[in-house]
Amino acid sequence: MGAIARVPFDKSEIDTLRYAISISEEIISDHYKLSTSQWKRYRYDIQSLKDLEEFEVIDEAFAQIHRYARSPHHKLRGSETADYFKICLQDHVIRHAVQRDSSIELLPLATYIATHELIHVVRFARFIQRFESSSSEREAEEARVHALTHQLLLNRKIRGLEEVLTAFKDCRTMETFTGMG
């Protein structure tokens, strides 16, 4: 992909993104049978371009998941540590996909991306999948999460979702993973 201007989402796009995240959290809650208190145990945040550090911005994927030893927003006691996953959405890459393909709309694409990333977070947090893994393990995990994302979204009534599922049915990578201290 050529150089894409790294322009953050505007207010209306952020509102759409927030709505997509709420849809995705509900889908994941239903699938994994997560209560509100259980969700709080999964330390994650979803940030868009304007809130990312320079090293968290990439041009090759819709998102990048960073694992940190702790969230800057959570106060832990003493030597207590807890993984914190930061889902770094790449606004410019997502927007480029929407602009490139007239059948793709932001809400269904953002719902797909958020659902996909949240499945990873749950799988990492539950130790179903190791965050640090070989490239072949990551590829296998990506295939599993891609299939599960498709399955969970297949019968959802969101305008334009069928087009997203069709367009990205053979997509091999949605994000990159990076561990940080």
Secondary structure, DSSP 4 states (H G I P E B T S, - for coil): ------PPP-HHHHHHHHHHHHHHHHHHHHHHT--HHHHHHS-EEEE-GGG--GGG--SSSSEEEEEESS-TT----TT----EEEEEE-HHHHHHHHHH-TT--HHHHHHHHHHHHHHHHHHHHTTSS-SS--HHHHHHHHHHHHHHHHHHHTT---TTHHHHHHHTTT---SEEEEE--
